[in-house]
Amino acid sequence: IGPDKDVDGMNFAAGSAFAPCTAAAVMAMLDCYGVELPGRKVTVIGRGALVGAPIATLMSDRGCEVSVCHRGTPDPEMLCKNAEILVAAVGRAGFVAGSRLSAGQIVIDVGINVLENGMLCGDVDMAAARDTVAAITPVPGGVGAVTPYILALHTAKAAQKLQKM
């Protein structure tokens, strides 16, 4: 698929005209709520090619100081606690415990996990987060609800561009 038609953003690293939809949804949500990004300390937990890595790139492009946590990261708790914006994109239910959170943070929970009882939850321990952070996206109903909107927006933009050719 050519870069101008890659509305999913699957080839983002290879020059797609569009970012992956979930990563773009995170950015759209921050923009919608008026979160100023330049100069902010951001920690992204997870470095996957479709979510973590693109979010880190988009945040860096917007002037953020970005740290990415993964299995080999020394002292991930410190990186998480010191972040002004924490993005959890690891895909493990409750992975981000209260010990990794701090007062005043904005937490973006990208995870979608199904518990044994069939309930959906994110990567962040929501009970711990509610009493600590300034804002957190819900799961379900947060980033996952915005992602299809971004896909539709990318599709419309690609169609407009093709119409002008």
C-alpha positions, 0 to 999 in steps of 0.5 A: 500500500502506498504511503498516501493510502496507508490509513491504518498507519501500519507502515509509519516507520517506513514513511506512511502519511498517517500515524497508526490510529491508536497512537493518533487517538492518544494525541487527539485526546490530549489536543482535545483536552488542551494539554500543552505538550512541549517540554513535558516529561512523558514516559511510554510503557511499551515499545511495540511498533503499532502503539508504543513506538509511534506514540513516543515518536509523536510525543517527541515530534511535539517537543516532549522529553520522552522515555520508553520503558520495556523489559530491559529498562533500569528503574522503570518505577522512577521513570514512571513516577517522574513523568508528567504524562504516562502512557501505558501500552504494554498489554498486561492487566493492572501492570501499572501499579499505584507505586508507579504513579504520582500526584498530578500525572495525566495517565493514558491507558491504551491497554485492552485486556479481558479478565477471566470474568469477561470484564475489560480492563486496561494496563493501569490499576484503576483503583490506585490511579483514581486516588492519585493522578490528575486525569486518566483515560477509562478502559473501556471507553477511552482511547479505544473509543477514539481510535475508529474515529481516527481511522475514519478521519484518515480515510477521509483525508486520503480520499480528499488527497486522491480527489485532488490528484 
